[in-house]
């Protein structure tokens, strides 16, 4: 099912990463990266090691206690007992048609095939980002970050590079957290305006 979901979402314009279990996700997930998390609420087979959903749900609440929480969608087998969700989100009962998940994500995030074509402009004198759904004020850092990403569209950029080029900092202590926080804020504002993300990767 994981491969089918991955293929379905990629074909519809979403950037997708998958994780085999809760432990790997908790160890590898960049908290600033996802706009949404699709979580399979499944138990670990009896006798096998690994975190249960309750542990993952508690970790999720702690991780996003002081930052913007991604949209959550939970997949739960029909007839299974509904657990306590520390971070709320819609529940889709398994089995389900893949389009049910697509419909749910579009209602939460918008249609990536539409926003990918949506134009935007930046008024540099006022740091105003304008899109099809209105306008958002950008901080100086966000405006400089967007300009740099646009100039290097399609490239893989390391947080240390952005810290030096955009922030003009050369001490990279905390670079990963600082840069990803601002990238997340910029993406949130662009998403609210219905405009496309700049295609690029912060590695």
C-alpha positions as CSV (number, residue, x, y, z in Angstrom):
1,X,0.0,0.0,0.0
2,X,2.9,2.4,0.8
3,X,4.2,2.1,-2.8
4,X,0.8,2.7,-4.3
5,X,0.2,5.8,-2.2
6,X,3.7,7.1,-3.0
7,X,3.1,6.7,-6.7
8,X,-0.4,8.1,-6.6
9,X,0.7,11.3,-4.7
10,X,3.9,11.8,-6.8
11,X,1.8,11.6,-10.0
12,X,-0.5,14.3,-8.7
13,X,2.3,16.8,-8.0
14,X,3.2,16.2,-4.3
15,X,6.7,15.8,-3.1
16,X,6.7,12.5,-1.1
17,X,8.9,10.8,1.4
18,X,8.0,7.5,3.0
19,X,9.2,5.8,6.2
20,X,8.9,2.1,7.1
21,X,7.9,2.6,10.7
22,X,7.4,5.1,13.5
23,X,11.0,4.8,14.8
24,X,12.6,5.6,11.5
25,X,10.2,8.6,11.0
26,X,10.9,10.0,14.4
27,X,14.7,9.7,13.8
28,X,14.8,11.1,10.3
29,X,11.9,13.5,9.9
30,X,12.9,17.1,9.4
31,X,10.2,18.9,11.5
32,X,10.2,21.9,9.3
33,X,9.9,20.1,6.0
34,X,6.4,18.5,5.6
35,X,3.2,20.4,4.8
36,X,1.3,17.2,5.7
37,X,1.8,13.8,7.3
38,X,-0.2,10.8,6.3
39,X,0.0,8.3,9.2
40,X,-0.9,4.7,9.1
41,X,-2.3,3.9,12.6
42,X,-1.1,0.3,12.9
43,X,0.0,-1.8,15.7
44,X,3.5,-3.4,15.9
45,X,3.1,-7.2,15.6
46,X,3.1,-8.9,19.0
47,X,6.6,-9.8,20.1
48,X,8.4,-7.4,17.7
49,X,10.2,-4.3,19.0
50,X,9.4,-0.8,18.0
51,X,7.4,2.2,19.0
52,X,3.6,2.0,19.2
53,X,1.3,4.7,17.8
54,X,0.7,6.1,21.3
55,X,4.4,6.8,21.6
56,X,4.6,8.4,18.1
57,X,1.5,10.5,18.8
58,X,3.1,11.9,22.0
59,X,6.3,12.6,20.1
60,X,4.4,14.4,17.5
61,X,2.7,16.7,20.0
62,X,6.1,17.4,21.7
63,X,7.9,18.1,18.4
64,X,5.3,20.6,17.2
65,X,4.5,22.2,20.6
66,X,6.2,25.5,19.7
67,X,6.1,25.5,15.9
68,X,3.5,25.2,13.1
69,X,2.0,21.7,12.9
70,X,1.7,20.1,9.5
71,X,-1.7,18.9,8.4
72,X,-2.3,15.4,9.7
73,X,-4.3,12.6,8.0
74,X,-4.7,9.3,9.8
75,X,-5.4,5.9,8.1
76,X,-7.2,3.5,10.4
77,X,-8.4,-0.1,9.6
78,X,-12.2,-0.3,9.6
79,X,-13.4,-1.8,12.8
80,X,-10.3,-0.9,14.7
81,X,-10.5,1.0,18.0
82,X,-9.8,4.7,17.5
83,X,-6.8,5.8,19.5
84,X,-6.3,9.2,21.1
85,X,-4.8,11.6,18.6
86,X,-2.5,14.1,20.4
87,X,-2.5,16.1,17.1
88,X,-6.0,16.1,15.5
89,X,-6.7,15.3,11.9
90,X,-9.2,13.6,9.7
91,X,-9.4,9.8,9.8
92,X,-9.7,7.7,6.6
93,X,-10.9,4.1,7.2
94,X,-9.0,1.3,5.4
95,X,-9.5,0.0,2.8
96,X,-10.3,3.1,0.8
97,X,-9.9,4.3,-2.8
98,X,-6.7,6.3,-3.3
99,X,-8.7,9.3,-4.5
100,X,-10.2,9.6,-1.0
101,X,-6.8,10.5,0.3
102,X,-6.2,12.8,-2.7
103,X,-9.5,14.6,-2.0
104,X,-8.6,15.0,1.7
105,X,-5.2,16.4,1.0
106,X,-6.5,18.8,-1.7
107,X,-9.1,20.1,0.8
108,X,-6.2,20.8,3.3
109,X,-3.3,21.9,1.1
110,X,-4.9,22.9,-2.2
111,X,-4.2,21.3,-5.6
112,X,-0.5,21.1,-6.4
113,X,-1.2,20.8,-10.1
114,X,-3.1,24.1,-9.9
115,X,-0.7,26.0,-7.6
116,X,2.3,24.9,-9.7
117,X,1.0,27.1,-12.5
118,X,-0.1,30.0,-10.3
119,X,1.9,33.2,-10.9
120,X,3.3,35.4,-8.2
121,X,5.2,38.6,-7.9
122,X,7.3,40.3,-5.3
123,X,7.3,44.1,-4.7
124,X,10.8,44.5,-3.5
125,X,10.3,48.0,-2.1
126,X,7.7,46.8,0.3
127,X,8.7,43.1,0.6
128,X,5.1,42.2,-0.5
129,X,4.4,38.8,-2.0
130,X,1.4,38.8,-4.2
131,X,-0.5,35.7,-5.5
132,X,-3.9,34.6,-6.7
133,X,-5.3,34.6,-3.2
134,X,-4.1,38.0,-2.0
135,X,-0.8,39.4,-0.6
136,X,1.6,38.6,2.3
137,X,4.3,40.8,3.8
138,X,7.7,39.1,3.9
139,X,10.4,39.9,6.4
140,X,13.7,41.1,4.9
141,X,15.2,37.6,5.4
142,X,12.2,35.9,3.7
143,X,12.4,38.3,0.8
144,X,16.2,37.7,0.4
145,X,15.7,34.0,0.8
146,X,13.0,33.9,-1.9
147,X,15.2,35.9,-4.3
148,X,18.1,33.5,-3.7
149,X,16.0,30.4,-4.2
150,X,14.6,31.9,-7.4
151,X,18.1,32.6,-8.7
152,X,19.1,29.0,-7.9
153,X,15.9,27.2,-8.8
154,X,16.3,23.5,-9.2
155,X,19.6,23.3,-7.3
156,X,20.3,21.4,-4.1
157,X,21.3,23.9,-1.4
158,X,22.8,23.2,1.9
159,X,21.7,25.2,4.9
160,X,25.3,26.4,5.5
161,X,25.3,27.9,2.0
162,X,22.1,29.7,2.6
163,X,23.3,30.9,5.9
164,X,26.4,32.5,4.3
165,X,24.7,33.8,1.2
166,X,21.4,35.1,2.6
167,X,22.1,35.8,6.3
168,X,25.8,36.7,5.7
169,X,26.7,34.4,8.7
170,X,29.8,32.3,8.5
171,X,29.4,30.6,11.9
172,X,27.2,27.6,10.9
173,X,26.2,26.6,14.4
174,X,22.4,26.0,14.4
175,X,22.3,26.6,10.6
176,X,20.0,23.6,9.9
177,X,17.3,24.7,12.4
178,X,17.5,28.4,11.5
179,X,17.3,28.0,7.8
180,X,14.6,25.3,7.7
181,X,12.4,27.4,10.1
182,X,12.5,30.4,7.6
183,X,12.0,28.1,4.6
184,X,8.9,26.6,6.4
185,X,7.5,30.1,7.1
186,X,8.1,31.2,3.5
187,X,6.4,28.1,2.2
188,X,3.4,28.6,4.5
189,X,2.9,32.2,3.2
190,X,3.2,31.0,-0.4
191,X,0.8,28.2,0.2
192,X,-1.7,30.6,1.8
193,X,-1.6,32.7,-1.4
194,X,-2.1,29.8,-3.7
195,X,1.3,30.2,-5.4
196,X,3.9,27.7,-6.3
197,X,6.9,26.8,-4.2
198,X,10.2,27.5,-5.9
199,X,11.5,24.2,-7.1
200,X,14.6,23.4,-5.2
201,X,15.9,21.3,-2.3
202,X,17.4,22.4,1.0
203,X,19.6,19.3,1.8
